[in-house]
Amino acid sequence: MTGETPTSRGTLGRGYTVVTPANHYPSRLPEYGDQPVVKLVTPRLAPSRIGEYLVSLAPEGGTVRSVEAGFETFFYGLDGSAVLLAEGTAHPLGAGAFAYLPSWSSYDIRAGATAARILIVKRRHEPHSGSDAPGALAGHRADEPFAETAVPGFTRRELLPVADPGWDFNMSLLRFAPGVGLDKIEVHDEEHGLYMTEGGGTYILGEDAHEVVVGDFIYMAPYCPQGFTAGVAGPAEYLLYKDVWRDGF
């Protein structure tokens, strides 16, 4: 029927936003030329201090110029095949592969014979006077098993070191068995960027409950009440950004 207002699960709430694939608006960034970039969150959405982007590369497509240094950057391959070239080293970015580059590294990225989608997080590095700044790091989600937590059916895999205060953010894969969830509603100073990589469930954000599925993105500002429970149909998983070891001054 014509004239109907389209519905959407995407929303901007108090202290959070939910962006679904149906809400995606492809933007352009000079370094990627005509390759579409979905800006899931940027500092234009206060108080976010990160940019998180979903970059789609056509076969053999990639950067049209080297991306300049100045931000520490994390890459996670969602599907397809791509290669990240930085400081003379090639890092594969197929599905499940990841890489971190420090703020002084410039890079080029290019898809292979098939199209690729890559999740990219960038932020200004916050140094700690008592710790060395981290260098480049790369790996694959399958390099280590998921670790058990205190909640049965909830496991996690840390992609970046969590015990070294030189690192100012974590990237974690959190996985939940059907019907399993976090054991409390959390309220904390850290901000989050969350991308659903598998399954779905219910996310509590402030006073609201939202059904989320694979491909959805949530930005959570500091002190936004939050909790998650996986759906009963199958396991759920998400990739979670969190700032750490800093207090925001």
N, C-alpha and C positions, 0 to 999 in steps of 0.2 A: 504494500500500500504506500503510495507516495505521500509525502508530507509528514511521515512519522519521524520523531526524534530518535537518532540512533542511541542505543544504550552502551555502556562501557563499564568494565570493572576498574578501569584506571581512575585514580582519585588523588586529590591533594588534601590531606587532613592536617590536623594540628600536630606538627612535629614529624610528619612523614609524608611520603608520596608513594603511590603504587603505579607502575607503568607496565602495561601488558603489550604483547606483540600487536594487538589491534590498535594500540595508541601510537605506534612507532611513526615518527616523522623523520625521514631521512634528510640529514643536513649534509653540508660539505665543509671540509677543512682544507686549506691550501695544500698541505703536505700529501693529501690523499687524492687530489685531483677530482675526478668524477666518481670515485668509489664512495658509496653511501656510508654515512656515519650517523648512528643514532646516539644522541647525547642523553644518556639515561639520567645523569645528574651532573651539574657543574656548580661552581660557587655562586652562580646567579640565583640558585635556590639557597638562600641563607637558612641555616648557618653552615652549609656544606663547605668543607675545605678540600674536597676532591673533585676530580672529573672522572666519570666512569662512562665508557663508550662501547657500543657494539659496532664493530667495524666489519663490513662485508666486502670481501675482495673477489673480483671476477677471476677466472682462470688466467694465470700469469699477471694479474693485476697487483698493484701495490703502491708504495709511496712514489710520488713523482719528484720528490727531492728528499734528501736526508732530513729526518726530524731532528731539530736542534736540541742540544742539551739544555738542562735547566730544571727539569723535574725528574724525580725518581718515578719509575714506570714499571708496572706489573702487567704481564700478558698471559692470557689463558686461552688455549685453543678449544673452541667448541665443536667444530666439525670442519671437514676438508683438510687440506694440507697447505702449510705456509712455512717460510723460513725467515727468521729474524737475524739480521746481520749487524753486529755491534763490536767495535774495537777489534775487527779482524776475525771474529769468531761467529760461526753460523749456529744458530739454535733452532732446531725443528719445532714447529708449532702445530702439529697435528692435534686431533681430538685428545684432550687430557694432558697435553704438554703445557708447561708454564715456564716463564722466565721473569727475572727481576733485573732491571738495569739501574745503576745509581745515577744521581742527578748530573754527573759530568759526562755521561755517555750519550752520544748521538746514535741514531740507528736508521736502518732501512728494513722494510718488511715487504715480502712478496709472496703471493700465492703460487702454488705449483700448477699442475695440469688440471686440477679441479678447483672450484670455488672454495673459499674458506671464510669462516666467521670467527672473529677473535674478540674476546672481552679485554678491554684495556683500562687500567686504573692509573691515574697520574696524580701526583701531589708534590708540593714543595717539601723537600727534606728538612726535618727539624733535628739538627745535630745535638748530641749530648757531649758535654765537655769531657766527661770521663770515659768515653767509648769511641772507638774508631768507627768511621762511617762504613757501612757494609759495601762489599763489592758485588759484582754480577753473580747471579745464581740461576741455574736452570735445572729442570727435571721433568718428571712425569708423575701423575697422580698414582700410578701403579708401582712406583719405586719402593714404597713402603706400605704396609698394611694399615688399615684404619685402626685406631686405638679405642679400646673400651672406655666408657665413662662410668660415673656412679649411677647413671640411669640405664637399666637394662634395655637393650634395643636401640640405644643412641650411641653412635660411634663418630669419631672425627679424625681428620687427617690434616695436619698442619703443613702448609706448603713453604712457609718461611720460618726461620728460627724464632722461637718464642721466649727464650731465656736470656737473650743478649739485648741489653738496653740500647745498643747501637741501632737496632731496628726500630723504627717509629710506627710501623703498622704490621698487622698479621693478615694473611690470607688463609682461610680455613675452609675445608669441605666438611660439612656437617650432614650426617646421614641418619635417618630414622626408619625403624621398622614400621610396618603398618599399625596405625593407631597410637604410636609412641610420640611423646612430645617432651618439651622442656619441663623441668619439674617446678618451675615458678615463673611468675611474671617478673621480668628483669627491669630495673630502672638504674641507669648508670651514665657516667660522663662520656663514654666513648660513642662516636657516631658509627653507623653501619651503612654499607652498600651491599645488598643481598641480591643474588641472581639465582633463580630456581633452575637447577640442572637436571632434575628428575622428579617425576611424580607430582604430588600436590598435597595440600592440607589447608589448615585454618591458621591464619596469623592474627594475633591480637595486637593492635596498634592503638595505644591510648584507650579510649572507651569503645573502639570499633573492632569488629571482627571481619576479616576479609578472606575469601577463598582464593588461594593462589595455586598456580600450576606451572609446569615447566615452561621456561621462557619469560616468566614474570620477573620484574625487578622492583625492589623496595629500597627507598632511602629512609633511614631512621636517624633523626637528629639526636644530639645528646639529651638524655633524660626522658626520651619517649618510652613509656611503658610498653613492653613487648613480650610476646610468647608465641610458641608454635606447637601444633600437634599435626602429625602426618595423617592423611586420609587412610581409611581401612582397606582401600583397594590395592595398595601396594606400597613399597618403600618410597621415601621422599628424600631429596638431597638438595642442598644449596651451597653456593660459594659465597663466603662472607668476608667482606673487608671490615677491619676494625683498627682504629688508631690505638697505639699502646705506648707505654713508658713515658708519656708526656701529659701535662696537666692543662694545656690549652692557653697558657699565657703567651 
